[in-house]
């Protein structure tokens, strides 16, 4: 399985996964036991840089296999815990929402009390301006006209086609009535 040599080292394929390495290590252990039955026999390789007994080599290979097995078991355990959390989460979220609603009901909009629980006060909706109300009314009217008389399912799919903008033009005041001529006699009622 060696793919290239660099600085005297045999490099493995870069696509080898940790799981495939663990499988290869198992095969190396089997081969060592079969071809070198004497565990105390010394193996010398890499230009005499490494001198190790067969038993020690097998032990090092076993560490790779043990680490992989431990990681696989930990992943399985973590997956089981995540599944357990997800199963319980629906009921727990409902409880949390109910508790927050209770706290909001009990303390109202008191920001100090709500902050003690880590609950933000509800945002007050900004009142619509006259322009926004007029545009909304125009859109509602256009939707009603577009729908006509149809069933409920078709009605949901139909939307009025309006791009509404409110243009306000101030009324020009009517010309003031001509002033009546002033006469010398004023009538006063007492």
Z-matrix of the N, CA and C atoms (Angstrom, degrees):
N
C 1 1.428
C 2 1.528 1 112.32
N 3 1.311 2 120.51 1 -4.42
C 4 1.459 3 119.51 2 178.19
C 5 1.515 4 110.20 3 -64.27
N 6 1.335 5 115.77 4 141.34
C 7 1.454 6 119.38 5 -177.13
C 8 1.526 7 112.53 6 -109.48
N 9 1.319 8 119.03 7 -31.74
C 10 1.446 9 120.48 8 179.59
C 11 1.520 10 109.56 9 -160.05
N 12 1.322 11 115.44 10 164.20
C 13 1.459 12 120.75 11 177.84
C 14 1.517 13 108.73 12 -113.18
N 15 1.320 14 116.46 13 135.60
C 16 1.457 15 122.02 14 174.88
C 17 1.519 16 107.60 15 -137.87
N 18 1.326 17 116.86 16 123.69
C 19 1.456 18 122.88 17 179.19
C 20 1.521 19 111.89 18 52.58
N 21 1.305 20 116.81 19 37.21
C 22 1.456 21 120.90 20 178.06
C 23 1.516 22 113.58 21 79.66
N 24 1.346 23 118.25 22 -0.57
C 25 1.460 24 120.66 23 -179.77
C 26 1.510 25 108.95 24 -98.61
N 27 1.306 26 115.89 25 142.05
C 28 1.458 27 120.58 26 175.76
C 29 1.521 28 107.32 27 -89.41
N 30 1.319 29 115.39 28 120.34
C 31 1.460 30 120.82 29 -177.99
C 32 1.530 31 109.02 30 -94.79
N 33 1.302 32 116.51 31 141.14
C 34 1.461 33 120.22 32 175.75
C 35 1.517 34 108.43 33 -88.62
N 36 1.313 35 116.16 34 167.81
C 37 1.459 36 120.60 35 178.24
C 38 1.526 37 109.24 36 -62.35
N 39 1.295 38 116.00 37 142.38
C 40 1.460 39 120.23 38 -177.38
C 41 1.525 40 111.99 39 -73.41
N 42 1.319 41 117.07 40 -15.57
C 43 1.452 42 119.50 41 -178.19
C 44 1.529 43 111.98 42 -87.21
N 45 1.311 44 117.63 43 1.86
C 46 1.462 45 120.28 44 -178.19
C 47 1.529 46 109.31 45 -70.12
N 48 1.316 47 116.09 46 128.11
C 49 1.452 48 120.46 47 179.31
C 50 1.522 49 109.13 48 -89.07
N 51 1.301 50 115.49 49 169.21
C 52 1.465 51 119.88 50 179.24
C 53 1.521 52 110.43 51 -65.85
N 54 1.316 53 116.42 52 -34.43
C 55 1.463 54 120.02 53 178.88
C 56 1.522 55 110.37 54 -68.59
N 57 1.334 56 117.13 55 -43.10
C 58 1.465 57 118.68 56 178.70
C 59 1.525 58 110.94 57 -67.87
N 60 1.339 59 117.29 58 -31.06
C 61 1.465 60 120.38 59 174.62
C 62 1.524 61 110.28 60 -64.25
N 63 1.326 62 116.95 61 -41.98
C 64 1.467 63 120.13 62 178.98
C 65 1.520 64 110.63 63 -62.94
N 66 1.324 65 117.45 64 -37.35
C 67 1.472 66 120.39 65 177.90
C 68 1.519 67 109.78 66 -66.88
N 69 1.324 68 116.47 67 -42.88
C 70 1.462 69 120.22 68 179.66
C 71 1.528 70 110.64 69 -64.39
N 72 1.329 71 117.14 70 -37.94
C 73 1.467 72 121.35 71 178.36
C 74 1.526 73 110.15 72 -62.64
N 75 1.334 74 116.57 73 -39.79
C 76 1.468 75 119.66 74 177.39
C 77 1.521 76 111.52 75 -61.00
N 78 1.317 77 115.79 76 -40.51
C 79 1.475 78 119.58 77 178.15
C 80 1.520 79 111.16 78 -67.93
N 81 1.343 80 117.41 79 -36.88
C 82 1.466 81 120.59 80 176.46
C 83 1.528 82 110.58 81 -62.84
N 84 1.327 83 116.57 82 -41.13
C 85 1.467 84 120.01 83 177.64
C 86 1.528 85 110.89 84 -61.68
N 87 1.317 86 116.32 85 -45.29
C 88 1.466 87 120.90 86 179.64
C 89 1.526 88 110.21 87 -60.90
N 90 1.324 89 116.21 88 -44.07
C 91 1.465 90 120.12 89 179.33
C 92 1.515 91 112.23 90 -64.12
N 93 1.327 92 117.45 91 -41.29
C 94 1.467 93 120.60 92 178.72
C 95 1.532 94 111.21 93 -62.47
N 96 1.333 95 115.68 94 -44.07
C 97 1.476 96 118.91 95 179.93
C 98 1.527 97 111.23 96 -64.46
N 99 1.333 98 116.61 97 -36.83
C 100 1.460 99 120.85 98 -177.30
C 101 1.536 100 111.59 99 -75.13
N 102 1.325 101 116.71 100 -46.40
C 103 1.467 102 120.56 101 -173.81
C 104 1.523 103 113.52 102 -87.69
N 105 1.326 104 118.39 103 -20.29
C 106 1.472 105 122.05 104 178.22
C 107 1.527 106 108.13 105 -129.06
N 108 1.334 107 117.31 106 76.23
C 109 1.461 108 120.33 107 -174.36
C 110 1.525 109 113.47 108 -67.18
N 111 1.317 110 118.47 109 -22.16
C 112 1.457 111 120.74 110 179.09
C 113 1.521 112 107.25 111 -86.35
N 114 1.319 113 116.31 112 111.67
C 115 1.460 114 121.59 113 -174.64
C 116 1.507 115 113.82 114 -66.27
N 117 1.321 116 117.38 115 -25.72
C 118 1.460 117 119.88 116 -177.69
C 119 1.527 118 112.24 117 -85.48
N 120 1.306 119 117.17 118 -6.52
C 121 1.467 120 121.03 119 -179.10
C 122 1.528 121 108.93 120 -61.69
N 123 1.341 122 114.98 121 137.51
C 124 1.458 123 120.59 122 -178.38
C 125 1.522 124 110.12 123 -89.34
N 126 1.326 125 114.81 124 137.58
C 127 1.463 126 122.37 125 174.77
C 128 1.526 127 107.18 126 -109.25
N 129 1.320 128 116.60 127 132.01
C 130 1.458 129 121.56 128 179.25
C 131 1.523 130 107.71 129 -122.72
N 132 1.322 131 116.06 130 122.81
C 133 1.462 132 119.63 131 179.12
C 134 1.515 133 109.60 132 -151.09
N 135 1.322 134 113.91 133 174.25
C 136 1.459 135 122.61 134 -176.38
C 137 1.524 136 110.52 135 62.02
N 138 1.312 137 114.04 136 49.41
C 139 1.460 138 119.92 137 177.31
C 140 1.506 139 112.83 138 62.12
N 141 1.306 140 117.70 139 38.18
C 142 1.468 141 124.99 140 179.47
C 143 1.522 142 112.69 141 67.81
N 144 1.324 143 117.18 142 13.66
C 145 1.462 144 119.67 143 176.05
C 146 1.524 145 110.71 144 -75.09
N 147 1.323 146 115.58 145 -30.03
C 148 1.462 147 119.91 146 -179.46
C 149 1.518 148 108.49 147 -118.13
N 150 1.316 149 115.12 148 121.91
C 151 1.461 150 122.47 149 173.32
C 152 1.521 151 105.26 150 -127.30
N 153 1.319 152 115.70 151 118.20
C 154 1.462 153 120.71 152 -173.59
C 155 1.519 154 109.03 153 -146.43
N 156 1.315 155 116.47 154 148.28
C 157 1.461 156 119.37 155 176.41
C 158 1.523 157 108.84 156 -78.64
N 159 1.313 158 116.13 157 159.55
C 160 1.465 159 121.95 158 179.58
C 161 1.526 160 109.65 159 -60.27
N 162 1.341 161 117.02 160 -43.25
C 163 1.466 162 120.09 161 179.79
C 164 1.534 163 111.83 162 -61.62
N 165 1.334 164 116.94 163 -41.33
C 166 1.470 165 120.34 164 179.04
C 167 1.536 166 111.16 165 -67.67
N 168 1.322 167 116.64 166 -37.67
C 169 1.461 168 120.74 167 177.61
C 170 1.519 169 110.44 168 -63.51
N 171 1.331 170 115.35 169 -44.15
C 172 1.476 171 119.66 170 178.30
C 173 1.525 172 110.18 171 -63.32
N 174 1.338 173 117.95 172 -38.20
C 175 1.460 174 121.70 173 179.37
C 176 1.536 175 110.39 174 -64.63
N 177 1.347 176 117.77 175 -41.32
C 178 1.474 177 120.25 176 177.87
C 179 1.526 178 110.83 177 -64.28
N 180 1.331 179 115.57 178 -41.32
C 181 1.464 180 119.19 179 178.01
C 182 1.532 181 110.70 180 -65.06
N 183 1.329 182 115.63 181 -36.41
C 184 1.465 183 119.97 182 179.93
C 185 1.529 184 110.55 183 -64.86
N 186 1.342 185 117.46 184 -32.24
C 187 1.467 186 120.97 185 178.22
C 188 1.529 187 110.35 186 -62.36
N 189 1.342 188 116.70 187 -39.09
C 190 1.465 189 120.11 188 177.67
C 191 1.528 190 109.62 189 -63.18
N 192 1.332 191 116.23 190 -46.35
C 193 1.460 192 120.77 191 -179.27
C 194 1.526 193 111.15 192 -64.75
N 195 1.350 194 117.01 193 -40.95
C 196 1.471 195 120.41 194 179.93
C 197 1.528 196 111.47 195 -65.07
N 198 1.337 197 116.06 196 -42.25
C 199 1.470 198 119.40 197 178.73
C 200 1.526 199 110.99 198 -61.63
N 201 1.324 200 117.40 199 -43.55
C 202 1.457 201 121.18 200 179.76
C 203 1.520 202 110.51 201 -63.91
N 204 1.348 203 116.55 202 -42.16
C 205 1.465 204 120.49 203 179.05
C 206 1.528 205 110.47 204 -63.22
N 207 1.340 206 116.75 205 -40.54
C 208 1.465 207 120.43 206 179.74
C 209 1.528 208 110.68 207 -64.72
N 210 1.334 209 116.94 208 -41.48
C 211 1.462 210 120.61 209 179.16
C 212 1.525 211 110.54 210 -65.23
N 213 1.318 212 116.67 211 -43.00
C 214 1.464 213 120.59 212 179.04
C 215 1.523 214 110.69 213 -62.06
N 216 1.328 215 116.88 214 -42.50
C 217 1.468 216 120.63 215 178.55
C 218 1.525 217 110.73 216 -65.56
N 219 1.333 218 116.72 217 -40.57
C 220 1.467 219 120.09 218 179.32
C 221 1.527 220 110.90 219 -64.90
N 222 1.342 221 116.60 220 -39.11
C 223 1.473 222 119.55 221 177.83
C 224 1.529 223 110.29 222 -64.22
N 225 1.321 224 116.67 223 -42.15
C 226 1.468 225 119.92 224 179.29
C 227 1.527 226 110.49 225 -63.93
N 228 1.343 227 116.23 226 -40.92
C 229 1.461 228 120.60 227 179.12
C 230 1.526 229 110.29 228 -65.78
N 231 1.342 230 116.38 229 -41.92
C 232 1.463 231 119.91 230 178.59
C 233 1.528 232 110.73 231 -64.10
N 234 1.327 233 117.00 232 -41.18
C 235 1.465 234 120.34 233 178.66
C 236 1.530 235 110.64 234 -62.60
N 237 1.329 236 116.79 235 -39.71
C 238 1.466 237 120.52 236 178.61
C 239 1.526 238 110.39 237 -65.19
N 240 1.333 239 117.06 238 -40.14
C 241 1.465 240 120.25 239 179.16
C 242 1.525 241 111.30 240 -68.12
N 243 1.322 242 117.17 241 -37.17
C 244 1.469 243 120.74 242 177.17
C 245 1.520 244 110.11 243 -64.67
N 246 1.330 245 117.02 244 -42.00
C 247 1.466 246 120.57 245 177.39
C 248 1.520 247 110.88 246 -62.28
N 249 1.339 248 116.67 247 -41.77
C 250 1.473 249 120.74 248 179.23
C 251 1.528 250 109.72 249 -64.35
N 252 1.334 251 116.97 250 -41.18
C 253 1.464 252 120.51 251 178.76
C 254 1.527 253 110.32 252 -63.33
N 255 1.322 254 116.80 253 -46.07
C 256 1.467 255 120.32 254 -178.99
C 257 1.517 256 111.63 255 -63.42
N 258 1.333 257 116.93 256 -35.49
C 259 1.464 258 120.72 257 178.50
C 260 1.527 259 110.53 258 -65.60
N 261 1.323 260 116.78 259 -43.18
C 262 1.467 261 120.97 260 -177.32
C 263 1.520 262 112.23 261 -81.00
N 264 1.323 263 117.43 262 -18.53
C 265 1.462 264 121.37 263 -171.74
C 266 1.528 265 113.48 264 -63.11
N 267 1.317 266 118.03 265 -36.83
C 268 1.463 267 120.44 266 -177.58
C 269 1.530 268 110.83 267 -59.49
N 270 1.326 269 116.30 268 -48.81
C 271 1.465 270 119.94 269 179.63
C 272 1.526 271 111.35 270 -67.68
N 273 1.336 272 116.49 271 -38.00
C 274 1.459 273 119.66 272 -179.19
C 275 1.532 274 111.33 273 -67.57
N 276 1.327 275 117.33 274 -39.02
C 277 1.469 276 120.24 275 177.37
C 278 1.526 277 111.05 276 -64.19
N 279 1.327 278 116.42 277 -39.54
C 280 1.470 279 119.43 278 177.52
C 281 1.526 280 110.04 279 -62.25
N 282 1.329 281 117.04 280 -40.63
C 283 1.464 282 121.55 281 178.04
C 284 1.529 283 110.28 282 -63.28
N 285 1.335 284 117.09 283 -46.11
C 286 1.471 285 121.08 284 -178.69
C 287 1.526 286 109.79 285 -61.67
N 288 1.329 287 116.83 286 -44.63
C 289 1.471 288 119.48 287 179.45
C 290 1.523 289 111.47 288 -62.05
N 291 1.328 290 116.38 289 -41.10
C 292 1.470 291 120.25 290 179.02
C 293 1.527 292 110.49 291 -65.22
N 294 1.322 293 117.17 292 -40.33
C 295 1.466 294 120.54 293 179.16
C 296 1.525 295 110.84 294 -65.47
N 297 1.322 296 117.89 295 -42.27
C 298 1.465 297 120.90 296 178.10
C 299 1.527 298 109.71 297 -63.26
N 300 1.321 299 117.54 298 -40.63
C 301 1.466 300 120.63 299 177.66
C 302 1.532 301 110.28 300 -62.39
N 303 1.330 302 116.74 301 -41.09
C 304 1.466 303 121.16 302 177.39
C 305 1.528 304 110.54 303 -61.88
N 306 1.323 305 116.87 304 -44.07
C 307 1.470 306 120.94 305 -179.58
C 308 1.524 307 109.92 306 -64.03
N 309 1.341 308 117.26 307 -43.26
C 310 1.470 309 120.26 308 178.40
C 311 1.537 310 110.47 309 -62.95
N 312 1.345 311 116.65 310 -39.55
C 313 1.462 312 120.71 311 179.87
C 314 1.521 313 110.18 312 -66.79
N 315 1.339 314 116.34 313 -41.50
C 316 1.457 315 120.60 314 -176.06
C 317 1.524 316 112.03 315 -71.02
N 318 1.321 317 117.49 316 -43.97
C 319 1.465 318 121.04 317 -172.94
C 320 1.524 319 113.76 318 -103.94
N 321 1.309 320 117.43 319 -2.64
C 322 1.457 321 120.79 320 176.61
C 323 1.514 322 112.11 321 60.70
N 324 1.325 323 116.42 322 -132.39
C 325 1.463 324 121.85 323 -178.00
C 326 1.527 325 112.09 324 -102.36
N 327 1.322 326 118.24 325 21.52
C 328 1.468 327 121.51 326 179.09
C 329 1.527 328 109.00 327 -70.39
N 330 1.344 329 118.64 328 103.86
C 331 1.462 330 120.58 329 -174.23
C 332 1.521 331 113.38 330 -63.37
N 333 1.327 332 117.85 331 -31.65
C 334 1.460 333 120.40 332 -179.77
C 335 1.526 334 110.69 333 -67.07
N 336 1.309 335 116.25 334 -45.98
C 337 1.463 336 120.04 335 -179.67
C 338 1.524 337 110.73 336 -67.66
N 339 1.325 338 117.00 337 -42.42
C 340 1.472 339 119.73 338 179.72
C 341 1.527 340 110.87 339 -64.60
N 342 1.344 341 116.50 340 -36.01
C 343 1.461 342 120.13 341 179.78
C 344 1.527 343 111.14 342 -65.21
N 345 1.331 344 117.09 343 -31.52
C 346 1.473 345 120.07 344 177.14
C 347 1.526 346 111.53 345 -59.86
N 348 1.329 347 116.06 346 -29.80
C 349 1.464 348 121.42 347 179.84
C 350 1.527 349 112.42 348 -96.14
N 351 1.320 350 116.67 349 -3.61
C 352 1.460 351 119.75 350 -177.70
C 353 1.517 352 112.33 351 76.41
N 354 1.318 353 115.95 352 24.46
C 355 1.460 354 121.61 353 -178.66
C 356 1.523 355 108.11 354 -107.52
N 357 1.312 356 116.31 355 129.00
C 358 1.467 357 120.33 356 179.21
C 359 1.519 358 109.42 357 -83.49
N 360 1.332 359 116.73 358 143.28
C 361 1.471 360 118.27 359 176.33
C 362 1.521 361 110.02 360 -64.19
N 363 1.323 362 115.87 361 151.11
C 364 1.460 363 120.09 362 178.94
C 365 1.520 364 109.74 363 -66.90
N 366 1.318 365 114.68 364 141.07
C 367 1.457 366 119.11 365 178.35
C 368 1.518 367 108.91 366 -76.12
N 369 1.317 368 115.39 367 137.78
C 370 1.460 369 120.43 368 177.92
C 371 1.519 370 107.24 369 -85.22
N 372 1.313 371 114.61 370 128.85
C 373 1.459 372 119.40 371 -179.35
C 374 1.519 373 109.41 372 -70.21
N 375 1.318 374 115.30 373 131.41
C 376 1.458 375 119.91 374 179.33
C 377 1.523 376 108.60 375 -69.33
N 378 1.321 377 117.44 376 135.22
C 379 1.468 378 119.12 377 179.61
C 380 1.527 379 110.19 378 -65.96
N 381 1.314 380 114.79 379 145.26
C 382 1.467 381 120.26 380 -179.85
C 383 1.515 382 109.95 381 -71.36
N 384 1.314 383 114.93 382 143.91
C 385 1.464 384 119.42 383 176.15
C 386 1.519 385 108.41 384 -78.35
N 387 1.318 386 115.82 385 167.94
C 388 1.466 387 120.50 386 178.67
C 389 1.525 388 109.83 387 -61.51
N 390 1.325 389 116.48 388 -38.08
C 391 1.466 390 120.26 389 179.65
C 392 1.527 391 110.62 390 -64.26
N 393 1.344 392 117.33 391 -44.41
C 394 1.464 393 120.38 392 179.49
C 395 1.528 394 111.17 393 -63.13
N 396 1.319 395 116.69 394 -39.30
C 397 1.463 396 120.27 395 178.43
C 398 1.523 397 111.37 396 -64.82
N 399 1.316 398 116.32 397 -40.99
C 400 1.468 399 120.25 398 -179.33
C 401 1.527 400 110.42 399 -67.07
N 402 1.329 401 117.62 400 -41.51
C 403 1.458 402 121.02 401 178.49
C 404 1.521 403 109.99 402 -64.31
N 405 1.329 404 117.61 403 -43.51
C 406 1.461 405 121.18 404 179.01
C 407 1.526 406 111.05 405 -61.17
N 408 1.326 407 116.51 406 -40.91
C 409 1.466 408 120.27 407 179.09
C 410 1.529 409 110.21 408 -64.27
N 411 1.323 410 117.70 409 -41.02
C 412 1.467 411 120.99 410 179.09
C 413 1.523 412 110.59 411 -64.36
N 414 1.319 413 116.89 412 -40.48
C 415 1.470 414 120.25 413 178.79
C 416 1.529 415 110.87 414 -65.95
N 417 1.335 416 116.74 415 -41.64
C 418 1.472 417 119.73 416 178.13
C 419 1.521 418 110.69 417 -61.22
N 420 1.310 419 116.32 418 -43.45
C 421 1.464 420 120.57 419 -179.68
C 422 1.525 421 110.76 420 -64.11
N 423 1.337 422 117.61 421 -42.75
C 424 1.466 423 121.21 422 179.02
C 425 1.516 424 110.84 423 -63.84
N 426 1.322 425 117.50 424 -38.05
C 427 1.469 426 120.79 425 178.38
C 428 1.518 427 109.96 426 -66.24
N 429 1.319 428 117.73 427 -43.25
C 430 1.468 429 120.51 428 178.97
C 431 1.525 430 111.37 429 -61.05
N 432 1.330 431 115.79 430 -41.10
C 433 1.461 432 119.34 431 179.97
C 434 1.527 433 110.96 432 -69.29
N 435 1.323 434 117.44 433 -35.89
C 436 1.466 435 120.82 434 -179.81
C 437 1.524 436 111.36 435 -70.12
N 438 1.318 437 117.01 436 -34.54
C 439 1.468 438 120.55 437 -177.45
C 440 1.522 439 111.98 438 -73.73
N 441 1.261 440 115.46 439 -45.28
C 442 1.459 441 118.10 440 -175.98
C 443 1.521 442 109.91 441 66.24
N 444 1.340 443 116.37 442 -147.40
C 445 1.457 444 120.26 443 179.23
C 446 1.510 445 108.63 444 -106.23
N 447 1.346 446 116.52 445 97.19
C 448 1.467 447 122.25 446 178.43
C 449 1.518 448 108.00 447 -135.09
N 450 1.338 449 115.55 448 174.18
C 451 1.455 450 120.73 449 -179.91
C 452 1.525 451 111.99 450 -70.56
N 453 1.341 452 115.19 451 170.49
C 454 1.465 453 121.06 452 -175.11
C 455 1.524 454 111.85 453 -64.24
N 456 1.329 455 118.45 454 -39.59
C 457 1.466 456 120.72 455 -177.34
C 458 1.524 457 111.30 456 -68.70
N 459 1.315 458 116.95 457 -42.30
C 460 1.460 459 119.56 458 178.97
C 461 1.524 460 110.34 459 -68.63
N 462 1.320 461 116.07 460 -33.98
C 463 1.452 462 120.68 461 -178.63
C 464 1.528 463 111.64 462 -61.39
N 465 1.341 464 116.69 463 -38.04
C 466 1.462 465 120.32 464 -178.85
C 467 1.525 466 112.08 465 -65.21
N 468 1.314 467 117.08 466 -29.63
C 469 1.464 468 120.92 467 -177.00
C 470 1.523 469 112.38 468 -81.71
N 471 1.326 470 117.62 469 -18.54
C 472 1.467 471 120.98 470 -174.79
C 473 1.521 472 109.38 471 -93.19
N 474 1.322 473 114.55 472 129.86
C 475 1.465 474 120.76 473 175.45
C 476 1.516 475 107.51 474 -125.48
N 477 1.306 476 116.15 475 145.05
C 478 1.463 477 120.51 476 177.91
C 479 1.513 478 109.82 477 -70.13
N 480 1.317 479 116.18 478 146.29
C 481 1.450 480 120.96 479 -178.11
C 482 1.521 481 108.39 480 -105.08
N 483 1.332 482 114.28 481 90.63
C 484 1.449 483 118.83 482 -177.30
C 485 1.521 484 108.32 483 -137.19
N 486 1.289 485 115.47 484 132.20
C 487 1.460 486 119.58 485 168.23
C 488 1.506 487 104.07 486 -113.20
N 489 1.297 488 114.24 487 96.11
C 490 1.458 489 119.44 488 -171.07
C 491 1.513 490 110.85 489 -95.90
N 492 1.313 491 113.65 490 137.10
C 493 1.451 492 121.84 491 171.45
C 494 1.511 493 105.93 492 -137.00
N 495 1.271 494 114.42 493 137.49
C 496 1.455 495 118.73 494 -179.86
C 497 1.522 496 107.68 495 -94.34
N 498 1.300 497 114.45 496 123.34
C 499 1.458 498 120.05 497 176.70
C 500 1.513 499 106.87 498 -112.36
N 501 1.305 500 115.60 499 119.50
C 502 1.462 501 120.74 500 -178.24
C 503 1.516 502 108.11 501 -103.50
N 504 1.324 503 114.19 502 121.53
C 505 1.475 504 118.62 503 176.31
C 506 1.519 505 106.73 504 -115.56
N 507 1.279 506 115.84 505 124.10
C 508 1.473 507 117.77 506 -178.55
C 509 1.529 508 110.45 507 -68.07
N 510 1.306 509 115.26 508 142.99
C 511 1.462 510 120.21 509 177.56
C 512 1.511 511 108.90 510 -73.20
N 513 1.316 512 115.06 511 140.41
C 514 1.469 513 118.28 512 175.06
C 515 1.516 514 106.40 513 -85.40
N 516 1.297 515 116.32 514 131.70
C 517 1.473 516 117.18 515 -178.38
C 518 1.525 517 110.60 516 -65.13
N 519 1.304 518 115.25 517 142.88
C 520 1.465 519 120.34 518 179.53
C 521 1.527 520 108.59 519 -64.32
N 522 1.314 521 114.82 520 152.41
C 523 1.459 522 118.78 521 179.95
C 524 1.520 523 108.55 522 -62.31
N 525 1.334 524 116.69 523 132.58
C 526 1.467 525 117.83 524 -178.86
C 527 1.530 526 110.64 525 -63.16
N 528 1.310 527 115.48 526 143.39
C 529 1.477 528 120.42 527 179.69
C 530 1.521 529 108.98 528 -63.48
N 531 1.293 530 113.81 529 146.65
C 532 1.457 531 118.36 530 -178.90
C 533 1.517 532 109.15 531 -62.52
N 534 1.294 533 115.48 532 137.56
C 535 1.464 534 119.97 533 -178.00
C 536 1.530 535 109.44 534 -69.96
N 537 1.303 536 115.10 535 138.48
C 538 1.462 537 119.83 536 178.98
C 539 1.526 538 108.97 537 -70.29
N 540 1.311 539 115.59 538 143.20
C 541 1.456 540 116.96 539 -179.40
C 542 1.522 541 110.85 540 -64.43
N 543 1.251 542 115.05 541 140.13
C 544 1.459 543 120.48 542 -178.41
C 545 1.527 544 109.68 543 -77.74
N 546 1.288 545 114.52 544 133.01
C 547 1.461 546 119.64 545 177.39
C 548 1.496 547 107.79 546 -113.76
N 549 1.234 548 116.33 547 161.31
C 550 1.451 549 121.48 548 -176.25
C 551 1.505 550 114.30 549 -73.43
N 552 1.296 551 118.76 550 -16.49
C 553 1.446 552 117.91 551 -177.46
C 554 1.509 553 110.00 552 -104.83
N 555 1.239 554 115.32 553 126.22
C 556 1.452 555 121.06 554 178.07
C 557 1.486 556 107.26 555 -110.52
N 558 1.290 557 114.76 556 134.33
C 559 1.458 558 119.26 557 -179.36
C 560 1.520 559 107.26 558 -101.42
N 561 1.259 560 115.70 559 125.79
C 562 1.442 561 120.36 560 177.11
C 563 1.485 562 109.55 561 -122.82
N 564 1.272 563 114.60 562 136.26
C 565 1.454 564 119.30 563 177.45
C 566 1.505 565 107.53 564 -103.36
N 567 1.227 566 115.82 565 140.97
C 568 1.431 567 119.44 566 -174.92
C 569 1.403 568 116.98 567 -110.80
